[in-house]
Structures are given as C-alpha cells and as structure tokens.
Amino acid sequence: MSKTLAKTLFFFIIVLVVSCSPKPSDQTQKKITTISESNVSTEKSESETATISDGVESQKQDDYSPSMIDKLEIPAGFTKRYIIQEVEDFSYGNVDRKQLRITLPVGLSKQEVELNIVHATKYYYDKNKPDGISILGYTKNDDIRYFYTVAMGEYAPNGDWGSIGNNIPINKFKLKVEFNRSYFLSQ
C-alpha cells in the first residue's frame, strides 16, 4: 500500500471515529453546591454545576496530606455504590493527572451519585496524591470509552481539568460535578 493511500485511509478512520463518538448534549444537567470553610452549603442553579471547595489555606501541591481534602465530607453511614473500572494516566511532564472511570447502579438520586463521586475522589486522592483527578460515571452496561452517562467530577484548580499543574495552592482546588440528565429521567 502506498504511503499516500495509507495516510488517506488513516485520516478517514480518524474522521469516522470522531464523528461516531457521543457528544455532550443539552441533556447534560448540572448543579452547583459550594461548601465553604465553615462547611455551610449553599445551592445555586445556573445550568446546574456542583462545586465543592477545599477551603484550606495556601499550601502547595507538594504538601499533600489526607487532611487537605477533608472538606469533601462523606456522611456517617454512607455506603459506596461505585466500582472503579479503569484508571487512565493523562500525565505530562511532572504533572500527574488521572482519570477514573467508574460504574454506578441505576436508580441513584443526584445526592447519592454526588456522594459516590466525592468518595471516589477522596479515596483516590488520599491513596495517590495526583495533581488532579477526573471521574467519569457510567452505569454497568454502558461503554466506558465514551461520554459519561451518569456524572462527571473534576477535582482540580477551580474545578477545571485544564488548569491542573504543579505547585498550585490547594485552596484553589474544587470538585465540580456535572450530571447527565438522561440517567435521572430513566428512573
């Protein structure tokens, strides 16, 4: 096969894969919950995005300890309902970024989904101390290679995966959770 033909074929395969991948839709629903230093929760609904702030004073990323993520609270009696299916490494240079793909059962409430995202974030962060974490939630029968079908959480500076870097003050970190509305409509 000639090089030109191979390059053309490769291009068409890439176009086909990209065009067939599920795209975010307006069915993605979001909720905003901010937990401040006093742990008082406030809710805003601006196209619904959940933001949970760490509230720890300016300590560097290198100074990690499990207590720095403690503002992400898990209520007593919480039962973990997710399974980590895959951990993907999106690191570059000395920036350690991880993406977890988890499965959740059908029929959970938004609060239960959010608590499972928070738990997975705390669990993975406490164990591995990456510079940022993204968690994609799916139901058991979904293909985890595509767009999340339940929810997505990003624990990063200002809740933005693209802002992850080294030595960012931990007080800039937030957990932002987005929900896929279709998961809750099917209940």
Rosetta blueprint (number, residue, H / E / L):
1 M L
2 S L
3 K H
4 T H
5 L H
6 A H
7 K H
8 T H
9 L H
10 F H
11 F H
12 F H
13 I H
14 I H
15 V H
16 L H
17 V H
18 V H
19 S H
20 C H
21 S L
22 P L
23 K L
24 P L
25 S L
26 D L
27 Q L
28 T E
29 Q E
30 K E
31 K L
32 I E
33 T E
34 T E
35 I E
36 S L
37 E L
38 S L
39 N L
40 V L
41 S E
42 T E
43 E E
44 K E
45 S L
46 E L
47 S L
48 E E
49 T L
50 A E
51 T E
52 I E
53 S E
54 D L
55 G L
56 V L
57 E L
58 S L
59 Q L
60 K L
61 Q H
62 D H
63 D H
64 Y L
65 S L
66 P H
67 S H
68 M H
69 I H
70 D L
71 K L
72 L L
73 E L
74 I L
75 P L
76 A L
77 G L
78 F L
79 T L
80 K L
81 R L
82 Y L
83 I E
84 I E
85 Q E
86 E E
87 V E
88 E E
89 D E
90 F L
91 S L
92 Y E
93 G L
94 N L
95 V E
96 D L
97 R E
98 K E
99 Q E
100 L E
101 R E
102 I E
103 T E
104 L E
105 P L
106 V L
107 G L
108 L L
109 S L
110 K H
111 Q H
112 E H
113 V H
114 E H
115 L H
116 N H
117 I H
118 V H
119 H H
120 A H
121 T H
122 K H
123 Y H
124 Y H
125 Y H
126 D H
127 K H
128 N H
129 K L
130 P L
131 D L
132 G E
133 I E
134 S E
135 I E
136 L E
137 G E
138 Y E
139 T E
140 K L
141 N L
142 D L
143 D L
144 I L
145 R L
146 Y L
147 F L
148 Y L
149 T L
150 V L
151 A E
152 M E
153 G E
154 E E
155 Y E
156 A E
157 P E
158 N L
159 G L
160 D L
161 W H
162 G H
163 S H
164 I L
165 G L
166 N L
167 N L
168 I L
169 P L
170 I H
171 N H
172 K H
173 F E
174 K E
175 L E
176 K E
177 V E
178 E E
179 F E
180 N E
181 R H
182 S H
183 Y H
184 F H
185 L H
186 S L
187 Q L
